Amino acid sequence: MRPLKGRSGLTQRAEHSAQRRSGGMKLIEVSPQTGFRLSLRYDDGVAGVVDLSPLAGLGVFAAWLQPGVFEQVTLSPSGAPEWPGEIDLCPDALFLEITGRQATAMERPGKIEPLA
């Protein structure tokens, strides 16, 4: 998994992504799991668990090492997982991680194949 950033450019990307989506791929549920993993569910039926342990302790994600912080994840109004301290992740990047798709497929609306 490539490193994801904190609030910096990801929030703008998440907000842009939310604006261009007209259904499908919208994150509707997020819940913390043990070992810095997130359980995610999207409105198109895609669901899965993403392992974020490689990020724990790095940069803004050092906050996750404090007891109880990772478990405070919520869904922001723009549809991104977020934590106290303005830490968030791009829901599109997490979708790609779950499905194994590449970003180039997402940038061409109507060209994405249905999941098998």
KEDO-297581 format. One record per atom (N, C-alpha, C): atom name; x, z, y. Coordinates in nm, 2 decimals, m for minus. Layout:
! residues N
SITE / atomo / px / pz / py
SITE / CA / X / Z / Y;
...
//
This chain:
! residues 116
SITE / atomo / px / pz / py
SITE / N / 0.08 / 0.00 / m0.12;
SITE / CA / 0.00 / 0.00 / 0.00;
SITE / C / 0.09 / 0.00 / 0.12;
SITE / N / 0.06 / m0.09 / 0.22;
SITE / CA / 0.14 / m0.09 / 0.34;
SITE / C / 0.10 / 0.03 / 0.43;
SITE / N / 0.19 / 0.08 / 0.51;
SITE / CA / 0.16 / 0.20 / 0.59;
SITE / C / 0.05 / 0.17 / 0.69;
SITE / N / m0.04 / 0.26 / 0.70;
SITE / CA / m0.15 / 0.25 / 0.80;
SITE / C / m0.11 / 0.35 / 0.92;
SITE / N / m0.16 / 0.32 / 1.03;
SITE / CA / m0.12 / 0.39 / 1.15;
SITE / C / m0.23 / 0.49 / 1.19;
SITE / N / m0.20 / 0.58 / 1.28;
SITE / CA / m0.30 / 0.67 / 1.33;
SITE / C / m0.37 / 0.60 / 1.44;
SITE / N / m0.43 / 0.67 / 1.54;
SITE / CA / m0.52 / 0.62 / 1.64;
SITE / C / m0.46 / 0.49 / 1.71;
SITE / N / m0.34 / 0.48 / 1.73;
SITE / CA / m0.28 / 0.37 / 1.81;
SITE / C / m0.36 / 0.24 / 1.80;
SITE / N / m0.32 / 0.14 / 1.72;
SITE / CA / m0.39 / 0.02 / 1.72;
SITE / C / m0.51 / 0.01 / 1.62;
SITE / N / m0.51 / 0.11 / 1.53;
SITE / CA / m0.62 / 0.10 / 1.43;
SITE / C / m0.76 / 0.12 / 1.48;
SITE / N / m0.77 / 0.21 / 1.58;
SITE / CA / m0.91 / 0.23 / 1.63;
SITE / C / m0.96 / 0.10 / 1.70;
SITE / N / m0.88 / 0.04 / 1.77;
SITE / CA / m0.92 / m0.09 / 1.84;
SITE / C / m0.96 / m0.19 / 1.73;
SITE / N / m0.88 / m0.20 / 1.62;
SITE / CA / m0.90 / m0.29 / 1.51;
SITE / C / m1.03 / m0.25 / 1.44;
SITE / N / m1.05 / m0.12 / 1.42;
SITE / CA / m1.17 / m0.08 / 1.35;
SITE / C / m1.30 / m0.11 / 1.43;
SITE / N / m1.29 / m0.09 / 1.57;
SITE / CA / m1.40 / m0.12 / 1.65;
SITE / C / m1.43 / m0.27 / 1.66;
SITE / N / m1.32 / m0.35 / 1.66;
SITE / CA / m1.34 / m0.49 / 1.66;
SITE / C / m1.40 / m0.54 / 1.53;
SITE / N / m1.35 / m0.48 / 1.42;
SITE / CA / m1.41 / m0.52 / 1.29;
SITE / C / m1.55 / m0.48 / 1.28;
SITE / N / m1.59 / m0.36 / 1.33;
SITE / CA / m1.73 / m0.32 / 1.33;
SITE / C / m1.82 / m0.42 / 1.41;
SITE / N / m1.77 / m0.46 / 1.52;
SITE / CA / m1.84 / m0.55 / 1.60;
SITE / C / m1.87 / m0.69 / 1.54;
SITE / N / m1.76 / m0.74 / 1.47;
SITE / CA / m1.78 / m0.87 / 1.41;
SITE / C / m1.85 / m0.88 / 1.28;
SITE / N / m1.87 / m0.76 / 1.22;
SITE / CA / m1.94 / m0.75 / 1.09;
SITE / C / m2.09 / m0.76 / 1.12;
SITE / N / m2.16 / m0.84 / 1.03;
SITE / CA / m2.30 / m0.85 / 1.04;
SITE / C / m2.37 / m0.81 / 0.91;
SITE / N / m2.30 / m0.72 / 0.84;
SITE / CA / m2.35 / m0.68 / 0.71;
SITE / C / m2.25 / m0.70 / 0.61;
SITE / N / m2.25 / m0.61 / 0.51;
SITE / CA / m2.14 / m0.61 / 0.41;
SITE / C / m2.01 / m0.56 / 0.46;
SITE / N / m1.94 / m0.50 / 0.38;
SITE / CA / m1.81 / m0.44 / 0.41;
SITE / C / m1.82 / m0.33 / 0.52;
SITE / N / m1.93 / m0.27 / 0.54;
SITE / CA / m1.94 / m0.16 / 0.63;
SITE / C / m1.93 / m0.03 / 0.55;
SITE / N / m1.83 / 0.05 / 0.59;
SITE / CA / m1.81 / 0.18 / 0.52;
SITE / C / m1.93 / 0.27 / 0.55;
SITE / N / m1.99 / 0.32 / 0.44;
SITE / CA / m2.11 / 0.40 / 0.46;
SITE / C / m2.09 / 0.54 / 0.41;
SITE / N / m1.99 / 0.57 / 0.33;
SITE / CA / m1.97 / 0.70 / 0.27;
SITE / C / m1.82 / 0.72 / 0.25;
SITE / N / m1.77 / 0.84 / 0.28;
SITE / CA / m1.64 / 0.88 / 0.26;
SITE / C / m1.63 / 1.02 / 0.22;
SITE / N / m1.56 / 1.05 / 0.11;
SITE / CA / m1.54 / 1.19 / 0.07;
SITE / C / m1.40 / 1.22 / 0.02;
SITE / N / m1.35 / 1.34 / 0.06;
SITE / CA / m1.21 / 1.37 / 0.02;
SITE / C / m1.21 / 1.40 / m0.13;
SITE / N / m1.10 / 1.37 / m0.20;
SITE / CA / m1.07 / 1.41 / m0.33;
SITE / C / m0.94 / 1.48 / m0.34;
SITE / N / m0.90 / 1.54 / m0.45;
SITE / CA / m0.78 / 1.60 / m0.46;
SITE / C / m0.66 / 1.50 / m0.45;
SITE / N / m0.54 / 1.56 / m0.41;
SITE / CA / m0.43 / 1.47 / m0.41;
SITE / C / m0.42 / 1.37 / m0.30;
SITE / N / m0.49 / 1.40 / m0.19;
SITE / CA / m0.49 / 1.30 / m0.07;
SITE / C / m0.55 / 1.17 / m0.11;
SITE / N / m0.66 / 1.17 / m0.18;
SITE / CA / m0.74 / 1.05 / m0.22;
SITE / C / m0.87 / 1.06 / m0.15;
SITE / N / m0.92 / 0.94 / m0.12;
SITE / CA / m1.05 / 0.93 / m0.06;
SITE / C / m1.14 / 0.84 / m0.15;
SITE / N / m1.26 / 0.89 / m0.17;
SITE / CA / m1.37 / 0.82 / m0.24;
SITE / C / m1.45 / 0.74 / m0.13;
SITE / N / m1.46 / 0.61 / m0.14;
SITE / CA / m1.52 / 0.53 / m0.04;
SITE / C / m1.64 / 0.45 / m0.10;
SITE / N / m1.74 / 0.43 / m0.02;
SITE / CA / m1.85 / 0.34 / m0.06;
SITE / C / m1.89 / 0.25 / 0.06;
SITE / N / m1.90 / 0.12 / 0.03;
SITE / CA / m1.94 / 0.02 / 0.13;
SITE / C / m2.08 / m0.02 / 0.11;
SITE / N / m2.14 / m0.08 / 0.22;
SITE / CA / m2.28 / m0.12 / 0.21;
SITE / C / m2.31 / m0.24 / 0.12;
SITE / N / m2.20 / m0.31 / 0.08;
SITE / CA / m2.22 / m0.42 / m0.01;
SITE / C / m2.21 / m0.38 / m0.16;
SITE / N / m2.19 / m0.25 / m0.19;
SITE / CA / m2.19 / m0.20 / m0.32;
SITE / C / m2.04 / m0.17 / m0.37;
SITE / N / m1.94 / m0.22 / m0.30;
SITE / CA / m1.81 / m0.19 / m0.33;
SITE / C / m1.78 / m0.04 / m0.32;
SITE / N / m1.72 / 0.02 / m0.42;
SITE / CA / m1.69 / 0.16 / m0.41;
SITE / C / m1.55 / 0.18 / m0.49;
SITE / N / m1.48 / 0.28 / m0.45;
SITE / CA / m1.36 / 0.31 / m0.52;
SITE / C / m1.29 / 0.43 / m0.45;
SITE / N / m1.17 / 0.46 / m0.51;
SITE / CA / m1.09 / 0.57 / m0.46;
SITE / C / m0.95 / 0.51 / m0.41;
SITE / N / m0.91 / 0.55 / m0.30;
SITE / CA / m0.78 / 0.51 / m0.24;
SITE / C / m0.69 / 0.63 / m0.24;
SITE / N / m0.57 / 0.61 / m0.29;
SITE / CA / m0.47 / 0.71 / m0.29;
SITE / C / m0.39 / 0.70 / m0.16;
SITE / N / m0.40 / 0.81 / m0.07;
SITE / CA / m0.33 / 0.81 / 0.05;
SITE / C / m0.21 / 0.90 / 0.05;
SITE / N / m0.18 / 0.95 / m0.07;
SITE / CA / m0.07 / 1.05 / m0.08;
SITE / C / 0.07 / 1.00 / m0.02;
SITE / N / 0.09 / 0.86 / m0.03;
SITE / CA / 0.22 / 0.82 / 0.03;
SITE / C / 0.23 / 0.84 / 0.19;
SITE / N / 0.11 / 0.86 / 0.25;
SITE / CA / 0.11 / 0.88 / 0.39;
SITE / C / 0.11 / 1.02 / 0.43;
SITE / N / 0.07 / 1.11 / 0.34;
SITE / CA / 0.07 / 1.26 / 0.37;
SITE / C / 0.21 / 1.30 / 0.41;
SITE / N / 0.21 / 1.37 / 0.53;
SITE / CA / 0.34 / 1.42 / 0.58;
SITE / C / 0.41 / 1.33 / 0.68;
SITE / N / 0.37 / 1.20 / 0.69;
SITE / CA / 0.44 / 1.10 / 0.77;
SITE / C / 0.37 / 1.09 / 0.91;
SITE / N / 0.44 / 1.10 / 1.02;
SITE / CA / 0.39 / 1.08 / 1.15;
SITE / C / 0.27 / 1.17 / 1.17;
SITE / N / 0.16 / 1.10 / 1.22;
SITE / CA / 0.04 / 1.17 / 1.25;
SITE / C / m0.03 / 1.23 / 1.13;
SITE / N / 0.01 / 1.18 / 1.01;
SITE / CA / m0.05 / 1.22 / 0.89;
SITE / C / 0.01 / 1.35 / 0.84;
SITE / N / 0.11 / 1.41 / 0.91;
SITE / CA / 0.17 / 1.54 / 0.88;
SITE / C / 0.06 / 1.65 / 0.88;
SITE / N / m0.04 / 1.62 / 0.97;
SITE / CA / m0.15 / 1.72 / 0.98;
SITE / C / m0.22 / 1.74 / 0.85;
SITE / N / m0.23 / 1.64 / 0.76;
SITE / CA / m0.29 / 1.65 / 0.63;
SITE / C / m0.23 / 1.76 / 0.54;
SITE / N / m0.10 / 1.79 / 0.57;
SITE / CA / m0.04 / 1.89 / 0.49;
SITE / C / m0.08 / 2.04 / 0.52;
SITE / N / m0.15 / 2.05 / 0.63;
SITE / CA / m0.21 / 2.18 / 0.67;
SITE / C / m0.33 / 2.20 / 0.58;
SITE / N / m0.34 / 2.32 / 0.52;
SITE / CA / m0.46 / 2.35 / 0.43;
SITE / C / m0.59 / 2.32 / 0.50;
SITE / N / m0.67 / 2.24 / 0.43;
SITE / CA / m0.81 / 2.21 / 0.47;
SITE / C / m0.83 / 2.09 / 0.57;
SITE / N / m0.72 / 2.04 / 0.62;
SITE / CA / m0.73 / 1.93 / 0.72;
SITE / C / m0.78 / 1.80 / 0.66;
SITE / N / m0.71 / 1.76 / 0.55;
SITE / CA / m0.75 / 1.64 / 0.48;
SITE / C / m0.90 / 1.64 / 0.44;
SITE / N / m0.95 / 1.75 / 0.40;
SITE / CA / m1.09 / 1.77 / 0.35;
SITE / C / m1.19 / 1.76 / 0.47;
SITE / N / m1.14 / 1.76 / 0.59;
SITE / CA / m1.23 / 1.75 / 0.71;
SITE / C / m1.26 / 1.60 / 0.75;
SITE / N / m1.23 / 1.51 / 0.66;
SITE / CA / m1.26 / 1.37 / 0.69;
SITE / C / m1.41 / 1.35 / 0.71;
SITE / N / m1.44 / 1.27 / 0.81;
SITE / CA / m1.58 / 1.23 / 0.85;
SITE / C / m1.58 / 1.08 / 0.87;
SITE / N / m1.70 / 1.02 / 0.88;
SITE / CA / m1.72 / 0.88 / 0.92;
SITE / C / m1.75 / 0.87 / 1.07;
SITE / N / m1.66 / 0.80 / 1.14;
SITE / CA / m1.68 / 0.79 / 1.28;
SITE / C / m1.79 / 0.70 / 1.31;
SITE / N / m1.84 / 0.70 / 1.44;
SITE / CA / m1.95 / 0.61 / 1.48;
SITE / C / m1.91 / 0.46 / 1.46;
SITE / N / m1.79 / 0.42 / 1.46;
SITE / CA / m1.75 / 0.28 / 1.44;
SITE / C / m1.73 / 0.25 / 1.29;
SITE / N / m1.75 / 0.35 / 1.20;
SITE / CA / m1.74 / 0.33 / 1.06;
SITE / C / m1.60 / 0.35 / 1.00;
SITE / N / m1.52 / 0.43 / 1.07;
SITE / CA / m1.38 / 0.45 / 1.02;
SITE / C / m1.37 / 0.59 / 0.97;
SITE / N / m1.30 / 0.62 / 0.86;
SITE / CA / m1.27 / 0.76 / 0.82;
SITE / C / m1.18 / 0.82 / 0.93;
SITE / N / m1.22 / 0.94 / 0.97;
SITE / CA / m1.14 / 1.01 / 1.08;
SITE / C / m1.13 / 1.16 / 1.05;
SITE / N / m1.02 / 1.21 / 1.11;
SITE / CA / m0.99 / 1.35 / 1.09;
SITE / C / m0.97 / 1.42 / 1.23;
SITE / N / m0.97 / 1.55 / 1.24;
SITE / CA / m0.94 / 1.61 / 1.36;
SITE / C / m0.80 / 1.57 / 1.41;
SITE / N / m0.79 / 1.57 / 1.54;
SITE / CA / m0.66 / 1.53 / 1.60;
SITE / C / m0.65 / 1.38 / 1.63;
SITE / N / m0.77 / 1.31 / 1.63;
SITE / CA / m0.77 / 1.17 / 1.65;
SITE / C / m0.70 / 1.08 / 1.55;
SITE / N / m0.70 / 1.12 / 1.42;
SITE / CA / m0.64 / 1.05 / 1.32;
SITE / C / m0.75 / 0.97 / 1.25;
SITE / N / m0.73 / 0.84 / 1.24;
SITE / CA / m0.83 / 0.75 / 1.17;
SITE / C / m0.76 / 0.64 / 1.09;
SITE / N / m0.84 / 0.58 / 1.01;
SITE / CA / m0.79 / 0.46 / 0.93;
SITE / C / m0.88 / 0.35 / 0.94;
SITE / N / m0.83 / 0.23 / 0.93;
SITE / CA / m0.91 / 0.11 / 0.94;
SITE / C / m0.99 / 0.09 / 0.81;
SITE / N / m1.13 / 0.08 / 0.82;
SITE / CA / m1.21 / 0.06 / 0.70;
SITE / C / m1.18 / m0.07 / 0.63;
SITE / N / m1.14 / m0.17 / 0.71;
SITE / CA / m1.11 / m0.30 / 0.64;
SITE / C / m0.99 / m0.30 / 0.56;
SITE / N / m0.89 / m0.23 / 0.61;
SITE / CA / m0.76 / m0.21 / 0.53;
SITE / C / m0.79 / m0.14 / 0.40;
SITE / N / m0.88 / m0.04 / 0.41;
SITE / CA / m0.91 / 0.04 / 0.29;
SITE / C / m1.00 / m0.05 / 0.19;
SITE / N / m1.08 / m0.13 / 0.24;
SITE / CA / m1.16 / m0.22 / 0.16;
SITE / C / m1.07 / m0.32 / 0.08;
SITE / N / m0.97 / m0.37 / 0.16;
SITE / CA / m0.87 / m0.46 / 0.09;
SITE / C / m0.79 / m0.38 / m0.02;
SITE / N / m0.76 / m0.26 / 0.01;
SITE / CA / m0.69 / m0.18 / m0.09;
SITE / C / m0.77 / m0.16 / m0.22;
SITE / N / m0.90 / m0.13 / m0.20;
SITE / CA / m0.99 / m0.11 / m0.32;
SITE / C / m1.01 / m0.24 / m0.40;
SITE / N / m1.03 / m0.35 / m0.32;
SITE / CA / m1.07 / m0.48 / m0.39;
SITE / C / m0.95 / m0.56 / m0.43;
SITE / N / m0.83 / m0.54 / m0.37;
SITE / CA / m0.71 / m0.62 / m0.40;
SITE / C / m0.72 / m0.75 / m0.33;
SITE / N / m0.81 / m0.77 / m0.24;
SITE / CA / m0.81 / m0.89 / m0.16;
SITE / C / m0.71 / m0.89 / m0.05;
SITE / N / m0.68 / m1.01 / 0.01;
SITE / CA / m0.59 / m1.02 / 0.12;
SITE / C / m0.66 / m1.04 / 0.25;
SITE / N / m0.60 / m1.00 / 0.36;
SITE / CA / m0.66 / m1.01 / 0.49;
SITE / C / m0.69 / m1.15 / 0.53;
SITE / N / m0.62 / m1.25 / 0.49;
SITE / CA / m0.65 / m1.39 / 0.53;
SITE / C / m0.79 / m1.43 / 0.48;
SITE / N / m0.84 / m1.38 / 0.37;
SITE / CA / m0.97 / m1.41 / 0.32;
SITE / C / m1.08 / m1.35 / 0.41;
SITE / N / m1.05 / m1.23 / 0.47;
SITE / CA / m1.15 / m1.17 / 0.55;
SITE / C / m1.16 / m1.23 / 0.69;
SITE / N / m1.06 / m1.30 / 0.73;
SITE / CA / m1.06 / m1.37 / 0.86;
SITE / C / m1.13 / m1.50 / 0.86;
SITE / N / m1.18 / m1.54 / 0.75;
SITE / CA / m1.25 / m1.67 / 0.74;
SITE / C / m1.39 / m1.64 / 0.69;
SITE / N / m1.49 / m1.60 / 0.78;
SITE / CA / m1.62 / m1.57 / 0.74;
SITE / C / m1.68 / m1.68 / 0.65;
SITE / N / m1.75 / m1.64 / 0.55;
SITE / CA / m1.82 / m1.74 / 0.46;
SITE / C / m1.72 / m1.79 / 0.35;
SITE / N / m1.60 / m1.76 / 0.36;
SITE / CA / m1.50 / m1.81 / 0.26;
SITE / C / m1.47 / m1.70 / 0.15;
SITE / N / m1.52 / m1.58 / 0.16;
SITE / CA / m1.49 / m1.48 / 0.07;
SITE / C / m1.57 / m1.49 / m0.06;
SITE / N / m1.50 / m1.49 / m0.17;
SITE / CA / m1.57 / m1.50 / m0.30;
SITE / C / m1.64 / m1.37 / m0.33;
SITE / N / m1.75 / m1.37 / m0.40;
SITE / CA / m1.81 / m1.25 / m0.44;
SITE / C / m1.72 / m1.17 / m0.54;
SITE / N / m1.73 / m1.04 / m0.55;
SITE / CA / m1.66 / m0.97 / m0.64;
SITE / C / m1.71 / m0.99 / m0.78;
SITE / N / m1.61 / m1.00 / m0.88;
SITE / CA / m1.65 / m1.02 / m1.02;
SITE / C / m1.71 / m0.90 / m1.08;
//
